[in-house]
Amino acid sequence: MQLQPDIADEVVWSDSLTAYDQEHLAVYLRLLDADQAGADWREAARLVLGRCAEDDPGAARACWESHLRRARWMTEVGYRLLLLEGRAED
């Protein structure tokens, strides 16, 4: 897990765990924390994703929505896949 991985404009969706997911677990956690705390999406996009809503609000919002959607998927489905992966390695 990288603390400062490159952030794609949009998460490529998959019903399985991806290498991108594994590299961006910290990003997903930070977005979930920001969302839970009620942070403004513009601030989360800037601080977590490196996207400036003032420069291109549409692109920044799309990036934030895409990554937050994937972060939520990780809490509902992806974490189970991580656990299964960990068991397979034992």
C-alpha positions in Angstrom: 0.0 0.0 0.0 1.5 3.3 -1.1 0.8 6.4 0.9 1.0 8.8 -2.1 0.1 6.7 -5.1 -0.7 8.3 -8.5 -4.4 9.0 -8.7 -6.3 8.2 -11.8 -9.0 10.6 -13.1 -11.5 7.8 -12.6 -11.4 4.3 -11.0 -11.8 1.6 -13.6 -14.7 -0.5 -12.2 -14.3 -4.2 -11.5 -16.3 -6.6 -9.5 -13.1 -8.0 -8.2 -10.2 -6.5 -6.2 -7.7 -4.8 -8.5 -4.1 -3.8 -8.2 -5.3 -0.2 -8.2 -7.5 -1.0 -5.2 -4.6 -2.5 -3.3 -2.3 0.5 -4.1 -5.0 2.9 -3.1 -6.3 1.5 0.2 -5.0 4.5 2.2 -6.6 6.9 -0.3 -10.0 5.1 0.1 -9.7 5.2 3.9 -8.9 8.9 3.8 -11.9 9.6 1.6 -14.2 7.6 3.9 -12.9 9.5 6.9 -13.4 12.8 5.2 -16.9 11.8 4.1 -17.8 10.6 7.6 -16.5 13.9 9.1 -18.7 15.9 6.7 -15.8 17.4 4.8 -16.6 19.4 1.7 -16.0 17.3 -1.4 -13.7 20.1 -2.8 -11.4 19.9 0.2 -11.3 16.1 0.0 -10.6 16.2 -3.7 -7.7 18.7 -3.1 -6.2 17.1 -0.1 -6.7 13.4 -0.8 -6.8 13.2 -4.6 -4.7 16.2 -5.6 -7.5 17.7 -7.7 -8.4 21.4 -7.6 -12.1 22.0 -7.9 -11.4 25.7 -8.7 -9.4 24.8 -11.8 -11.8 22.1 -13.2 -14.8 21.5 -10.9 -16.3 18.8 -13.2 -13.2 16.7 -13.4 -12.4 17.1 -9.7 -16.0 16.1 -8.8 -15.9 13.1 -11.1 -12.6 11.9 -9.6 -13.9 12.3 -6.1 -17.2 10.6 -6.8 -15.4 7.7 -8.6 -12.9 7.1 -5.8 -15.5 7.5 -3.0 -17.8 5.0 -4.7 -15.0 2.5 -4.9 -14.0 3.2 -1.3 -17.6 2.4 -0.3 -17.5 -0.7 -2.4 -14.4 -1.8 -0.5 -16.4 -1.5 2.8 -19.2 -3.7 1.4 -17.5 -6.2 -0.8 -13.8 -5.6 -1.4 -12.7 -6.2 2.2 -14.1 -9.7 2.0 -11.9 -10.3 -1.1 -8.9 -8.9 0.8 -9.6 -11.4 3.6 -10.0 -14.3 1.2 -6.7 -13.3 -0.5 -5.0 -13.2 2.9 -6.2 -16.7 3.7 -5.1 -18.0 0.4 -1.6 -16.8 1.2 -1.4 -18.7 4.5 
